[in-house]
């Protein structure tokens, strides 16, 4: 079994990579830095979600070693210093913020799909998974705010639904899915952890183990949907 994890140098991406390797997968652990966890079954590589040439080159290198059964896009952007923070009001929206957040959270995974879906088998189980977020649910949005991030994840969920339909025509066992890991103790969530209820801040290892269990239990009938770390479906 071969897997590709994109964003493998991040806290959750690293945990997903090592978790898969621990379950017997051969893992291409890709990241912008090219650094990845070391160990048996893990092969580091470089990819930059903001550069399509980099995505295409990574896919070409992996193609040479045969089909890929699982692709997980574990990269994401929520904030970056004072120049990029989640908007509390529409008055705080800006073109640069939207462009940067969408580049990483939506366009990057879309280009990964463009170049990596062709590497997946046309028969038998194949899974394309992206890390999304519960706040990408339109019907579950009760408080507003965080406009660019919410919109980028909602758009990502729509793309996953598209891939489920398109690839499902070629391989009836194909699954495309969005995953919500909960609030994980990583650099992405660190500035926003103060209001997380006790017991709801997960370690990367715990969140990764939960998500891998969810992936193991998915069936083709669930393709195109979003699920949280417990395996509960998140409404669109």
RAPEBEL-V523958 format. One record per backbone hydrogen bond with DSSP energy under -0.5 kcal/mol. CO is the residue of the C=O (numbers start at 1). NH is the residue of the N-H. Records with the same first field share a line. If there is no record, write none. Layout:
CO: NH / NH
//
This chain:
1: 26
2: 69 / 70
3: 28
4: 6 / 72
5: 7 / 30
6: 74
7: 10
10: 14
11: 15
12: 16
13: 17
14: 18
15: 19
16: 20
17: 21
18: 22
19: 23
20: 23 / 25
21: 24
25: 27
26: 3
27: 29 / 43
28: 5 / 30
29: 45
30: 7 / 8
31: 47
39: 42
41: 27
43: 29
45: 31
48: 51
51: 54 / 55
52: 56
53: 57
54: 58
55: 59
56: 60
57: 61
58: 62
59: 63
60: 64
62: 65
63: 66
69: 127
70: 4
71: 129
72: 6 / 74
73: 131
80: 83 / 84
81: 80 / 84
84: 80
87: 146
89: 92
90: 93
94: 98
95: 99
96: 100
97: 101
98: 102
99: 103
100: 104
101: 105
102: 106 / 107
103: 108
106: 110
107: 111
108: 112
109: 113
110: 114
111: 115
112: 116
113: 117
116: 119
117: 120
119: 68
126: 175
127: 71 / 129
128: 177
129: 73
130: 132 / 179
133: 136
134: 137
138: 141
140: 142
146: 150
147: 151
148: 152
149: 153
150: 154
151: 155
152: 156
153: 157
154: 158
155: 159
156: 160
157: 161
158: 162
159: 163
160: 164
161: 165
162: 166
163: 167
164: 168
165: 169
166: 169 / 170
167: 170 / 171
171: 174
173: 126
175: 128
176: 224
177: 130
178: 227
179: 132 / 181
180: 229
182: 184
183: 202
184: 186
186: 190
187: 191
189: 192
190: 193
192: 195
193: 196
197: 200
200: 183 / 202
202: 185
203: 207
204: 208
205: 209
206: 210
207: 211
208: 212
209: 213
210: 214
211: 215
212: 216
213: 217
214: 218
215: 218
219: 222
220: 223
222: 225
225: 178
226: 234
227: 180
228: 231
232: 228
234: 226
236: 138
//
